[in-house]
């Protein structure tokens, strides 16, 4: 299986090309110097592609927390292959440190809780989410044992809290189930079939994949490859008739677990998408067979750019 985008024009796919032409001026007016790419896929075709700062279709950016949404796909693949029995399995079945020896709530944490950011493990992201707790963990040799020593904030499943512990543990569970790492699963079962180019995700000292810290640039994807992530879910887990993950899992992943959140996918009234620090976005509007991608250079003071999607990309749909 191989995949290449078909090309078209906004006009041919029923979009307002004149509105899209205003994006350049808007980016300059707002002084959005860190934005590097804006693309649109409509009706399965690449209809708009704009690059800034000497970037092009081959330029790759660190995806930051878009990784979380891709990790959710890995869980779906594990379910499809029977490597995970169900989402309500205790993670202690895969991670002995969470079998209940450190805290009696640990044995209540399930895979579903990790997918919905509701493990109940205490988390403090720090000022501007600079994650001092993560830095402390990274100074140890056994990250799983370190996380297992952190106090529980609430009963698992009771509260949503966006945090890194849950995806770290989820990656470890996926690796145990697959017999390798979460990256290996994604590479062989998703990236390779879809011709997605990415470096190897880093590994923790105890052997699970991760890619959320500053400077971890090996998780980079091009804007076109980012669009494939959204297009995969738009196609109920298949692209061009080739299945990657089951429609049943896709449906669960984009069903609200908490307001505006599914299985590591952000939800909106019009659709769903992925978000990464510093302005990495994938937006999907199923009703209009629409996928958009925004990429930017992340910096400690960088921001997100939802206004570009809200004022131009989605509004260009006629």
C-alpha positions as CSV (number, residue, x, y, z in Angstrom):
1,X,0.0,0.0,0.0
2,X,1.2,3.5,-0.8
3,X,-0.5,6.9,-0.5
4,X,-0.2,10.1,-2.4
5,X,-2.4,13.1,-2.2
6,X,-4.5,14.0,-5.2
7,X,-4.4,17.7,-6.0
8,X,-7.3,20.0,-6.8
9,X,-8.2,23.6,-6.3
10,X,-10.5,25.3,-3.7
11,X,-12.9,26.4,-6.4
12,X,-13.2,22.9,-7.8
13,X,-14.1,21.5,-4.4
14,X,-16.6,24.3,-3.6
15,X,-14.5,26.5,-1.4
16,X,-14.1,30.3,-1.3
17,X,-10.7,30.8,-2.9
18,X,-10.8,34.6,-2.4
19,X,-11.1,34.2,1.3
20,X,-8.2,31.9,1.5
21,X,-6.1,34.4,-0.5
22,X,-6.4,36.7,2.5
23,X,-4.5,34.4,4.8
24,X,-1.1,35.8,3.8
25,X,-2.1,39.3,4.7
26,X,-3.7,38.2,7.9
27,X,-0.5,36.4,9.0
28,X,1.6,39.5,8.3
29,X,-1.0,41.8,10.0
30,X,-1.0,39.7,13.2
31,X,2.7,39.2,13.1
32,X,2.4,35.4,13.3
33,X,6.1,35.0,12.4
34,X,6.2,31.4,13.8
35,X,3.6,29.9,11.5
36,X,5.2,27.7,8.9
37,X,2.4,25.8,7.0
38,X,-1.3,25.9,6.4
39,X,-3.0,23.3,4.3
40,X,-6.5,22.1,3.5
41,X,-7.7,18.7,2.3
42,X,-11.3,18.7,0.9
43,X,-13.1,15.7,-0.5
44,X,-9.9,13.7,-0.2
45,X,-7.9,16.1,-2.3
46,X,-5.2,18.6,-1.3
47,X,-6.7,21.9,-2.3
48,X,-4.7,24.6,-0.5
49,X,-1.1,24.6,0.6
50,X,0.8,27.6,1.9
51,X,4.2,27.7,3.5
52,X,6.1,30.4,5.3
53,X,9.7,30.9,6.5
54,X,11.3,29.0,3.7
55,X,9.4,25.8,4.6
56,X,7.9,23.5,1.9
57,X,6.0,20.2,1.6
58,X,9.0,18.2,2.8
59,X,9.6,20.3,5.9
60,X,8.9,18.4,9.1
61,X,8.0,19.9,12.5
62,X,7.9,18.4,16.0
63,X,4.2,17.4,16.5
64,X,4.3,17.9,20.3
65,X,1.0,16.7,21.8
66,X,-0.5,15.6,18.5
67,X,1.5,12.5,19.5
68,X,-1.2,11.9,22.1
69,X,-3.9,11.5,19.4
70,X,-1.7,9.2,17.4
71,X,-1.1,7.1,20.6
72,X,-4.9,6.7,20.8
73,X,-4.8,5.1,17.4
74,X,-2.2,2.7,18.6
75,X,-4.6,1.5,21.3
76,X,-7.3,0.9,18.7
77,X,-4.8,-1.2,16.7
78,X,-4.0,-3.2,19.8
79,X,-7.7,-3.9,20.3
80,X,-8.2,-4.9,16.7
81,X,-5.3,-7.3,16.9
82,X,-6.4,-8.8,20.2
83,X,-3.3,-7.6,22.0
84,X,-5.5,-5.8,24.5
85,X,-8.7,-7.5,25.6
86,X,-10.8,-4.4,26.3
87,X,-10.4,-0.8,27.4
88,X,-11.5,-1.6,30.9
89,X,-8.6,-3.8,31.7
90,X,-6.5,-2.6,34.7
91,X,-3.2,-1.3,33.6
92,X,-1.7,-3.4,36.4
93,X,-2.1,-6.3,34.0
94,X,0.7,-4.8,31.9
95,X,2.6,-2.7,34.4
96,X,3.5,-4.5,37.6
97,X,4.3,-1.2,39.3
98,X,0.5,-0.4,39.1
99,X,-0.8,-3.7,40.4
100,X,-1.8,-2.0,43.7
101,X,1.3,-2.4,45.8
102,X,2.0,1.3,46.1
103,X,-1.5,2.6,46.3
104,X,-4.8,0.7,46.5
105,X,-6.3,3.0,43.8
106,X,-3.7,1.8,41.3
107,X,-5.5,-1.4,40.6
108,X,-8.6,0.6,39.6
109,X,-6.8,2.5,36.8
110,X,-7.8,1.1,33.4
111,X,-6.7,1.7,29.9
112,X,-9.9,3.8,29.3
113,X,-8.8,6.1,32.2
114,X,-5.5,6.8,30.5
115,X,-7.3,7.5,27.2
116,X,-9.5,10.0,28.9
117,X,-7.0,11.7,31.1
118,X,-8.8,10.5,34.2
119,X,-6.2,8.3,36.0
120,X,-6.5,10.3,39.2
121,X,-2.7,10.6,39.6
122,X,-1.6,13.9,41.1
123,X,-0.3,16.4,38.5
124,X,1.0,19.9,38.6
125,X,2.0,21.3,35.2
126,X,3.7,24.3,36.6
127,X,3.6,27.9,35.3
128,X,3.0,28.0,31.5
129,X,3.0,24.2,31.6
130,X,6.7,23.8,31.9
131,X,6.3,20.5,33.8
132,X,8.7,20.5,36.7
133,X,7.3,17.1,37.7
134,X,8.4,15.7,34.3
135,X,11.9,17.1,34.8
136,X,12.0,15.4,38.2
137,X,11.0,12.1,36.6
138,X,13.5,12.4,33.9
139,X,16.3,12.5,36.5
140,X,15.5,8.9,37.5
141,X,16.3,5.6,35.8
142,X,12.8,4.0,36.2
143,X,10.1,6.4,35.1
144,X,7.3,3.9,35.7
145,X,8.4,3.3,39.3
146,X,8.7,7.1,39.8
147,X,5.1,7.7,38.5
148,X,3.9,4.8,40.7
149,X,5.3,6.6,43.7
150,X,3.3,9.8,43.1
151,X,0.2,10.3,45.2
152,X,-3.3,9.8,43.9
153,X,-5.4,12.9,43.6
154,X,-8.7,11.3,43.1
155,X,-10.5,8.0,42.4
156,X,-9.7,6.9,38.8
157,X,-12.4,7.9,36.4
158,X,-13.8,10.7,38.5
159,X,-12.0,13.7,37.2
160,X,-10.6,14.8,33.9
161,X,-7.1,16.5,34.1
162,X,-4.9,17.0,31.2
163,X,-1.5,15.6,32.2
164,X,1.5,13.8,30.8
165,X,1.5,10.8,33.3
166,X,-1.5,9.2,31.5
167,X,0.0,9.2,28.1
168,X,3.4,8.0,29.4
169,X,1.6,5.0,31.1
170,X,-0.5,4.4,28.0
171,X,2.6,4.2,25.8
172,X,4.1,1.7,28.3
173,X,1.0,-0.4,28.2
174,X,1.0,-0.4,24.3
175,X,4.6,-1.4,24.3
176,X,4.0,-4.3,26.7
177,X,1.0,-5.5,24.7
178,X,2.8,-5.2,21.3
179,X,6.0,-6.8,22.7
180,X,8.2,-3.8,21.6
181,X,7.4,-0.1,21.8
182,X,4.5,2.1,20.9
183,X,6.6,3.7,18.1
184,X,7.3,0.3,16.6
185,X,3.6,-0.4,16.4
186,X,2.7,3.0,14.9
187,X,5.6,2.7,12.4
188,X,4.7,-0.8,11.1
189,X,0.9,-0.5,11.4
190,X,0.2,3.1,10.4
191,X,3.2,5.2,9.3
192,X,4.7,2.7,6.8
193,X,1.3,1.8,5.1
194,X,0.5,5.5,4.8
195,X,4.0,6.6,3.7
196,X,4.4,8.8,6.7
197,X,8.0,9.8,7.4
198,X,9.1,10.3,11.1
199,X,12.1,9.8,13.1
200,X,12.1,7.2,15.9
201,X,10.4,8.4,19.1
202,X,12.8,8.5,22.0
203,X,12.6,5.8,24.7
204,X,12.6,6.2,28.4
205,X,15.4,4.5,30.4
206,X,12.9,1.8,31.3
207,X,12.0,1.2,27.6
208,X,8.7,2.9,26.6
209,X,8.3,5.4,23.8
210,X,7.6,9.1,24.5
211,X,7.8,12.3,22.6
212,X,6.4,15.3,24.6
213,X,9.4,17.1,26.0
214,X,11.2,20.2,24.7
215,X,13.9,19.3,22.2
216,X,12.4,15.9,21.3
217,X,12.4,16.7,17.6
218,X,12.4,13.1,16.3
219,X,8.6,13.0,16.3
220,X,8.4,15.4,13.5
221,X,5.9,15.2,10.6
222,X,5.3,17.2,7.5
223,X,2.0,19.1,7.1
224,X,0.9,16.6,4.5
225,X,1.6,13.7,6.8
226,X,-0.3,15.5,9.7
227,X,-3.2,15.7,7.3
228,X,-3.2,12.0,6.9
229,X,-3.8,11.6,10.6
230,X,-7.0,13.6,10.3
231,X,-8.0,12.0,7.0
232,X,-7.7,8.6,8.6
233,X,-10.3,9.4,11.2
234,X,-12.5,11.1,8.6
235,X,-12.4,7.8,6.7
236,X,-13.5,5.8,9.8
237,X,-10.1,4.3,10.2
238,X,-9.3,3.6,6.5
239,X,-7.6,5.5,3.7
240,X,-8.4,4.6,0.1
241,X,-10.1,1.4,1.3
242,X,-7.2,0.3,3.3
243,X,-8.0,-0.2,7.0
244,X,-5.6,0.9,9.7
245,X,-7.9,1.0,12.7
246,X,-11.5,-0.2,13.1
247,X,-14.5,2.2,12.6
248,X,-15.8,1.1,16.0
249,X,-12.7,2.5,17.7
250,X,-12.8,5.7,15.7
251,X,-16.4,6.2,16.8
252,X,-15.5,5.7,20.5
253,X,-12.4,8.0,20.2
254,X,-14.5,11.0,18.9
255,X,-17.4,10.4,21.4
256,X,-17.2,12.8,24.4
257,X,-15.8,11.3,27.5
258,X,-15.7,14.7,29.1
259,X,-16.8,18.0,27.5
260,X,-14.7,18.7,24.4
261,X,-12.5,15.6,24.9
262,X,-12.7,12.0,23.6
263,X,-9.8,9.5,23.5
264,X,-6.9,12.0,23.4
265,X,-8.8,13.8,20.6
266,X,-10.2,17.3,21.1
267,X,-13.9,17.7,20.1
268,X,-15.8,20.7,18.8
269,X,-19.4,21.3,17.7
270,X,-18.3,20.9,14.1
271,X,-15.9,18.0,14.4
272,X,-12.7,17.0,16.1
273,X,-8.9,17.3,15.9
274,X,-5.5,17.1,17.4
275,X,-3.5,19.8,19.2
276,X,0.1,20.3,20.0
277,X,2.0,23.0,21.9
278,X,3.1,26.0,19.9
279,X,0.4,25.9,17.2
280,X,0.3,22.4,15.8
281,X,-3.2,21.6,14.7
282,X,-5.3,19.1,12.8
283,X,-8.9,20.0,12.3
284,X,-11.6,17.7,10.9
285,X,-15.1,18.8,9.9
286,X,-16.8,15.5,8.8
287,X,-19.9,17.1,7.4
288,X,-17.9,18.9,4.7
289,X,-15.2,16.2,4.2
290,X,-12.7,18.7,5.4
291,X,-9.3,18.5,7.0
292,X,-6.9,21.4,7.8
293,X,-3.4,21.5,9.3
294,X,-1.5,24.4,10.8
295,X,2.1,24.0,11.9
296,X,4.3,26.5,13.6
297,X,7.7,26.7,15.3
298,X,7.1,26.1,19.1
299,X,9.0,28.4,21.5
300,X,8.6,28.8,25.3
301,X,6.3,31.9,24.7
302,X,4.6,30.6,21.5
303,X,0.8,30.4,21.1
304,X,-1.9,28.6,19.2
305,X,-3.6,30.0,16.1
306,X,-7.3,28.9,16.2
307,X,-8.3,32.2,14.6
308,X,-6.8,31.1,11.3
309,X,-9.0,28.1,11.3
310,X,-12.1,29.9,12.6
311,X,-11.9,33.0,10.4
312,X,-10.5,31.6,7.2
313,X,-10.2,27.8,6.8
314,X,-13.6,26.7,8.1
315,X,-15.3,29.8,6.7
316,X,-14.1,29.1,3.2
317,X,-16.4,26.1,3.1
318,X,-19.5,27.2,1.0
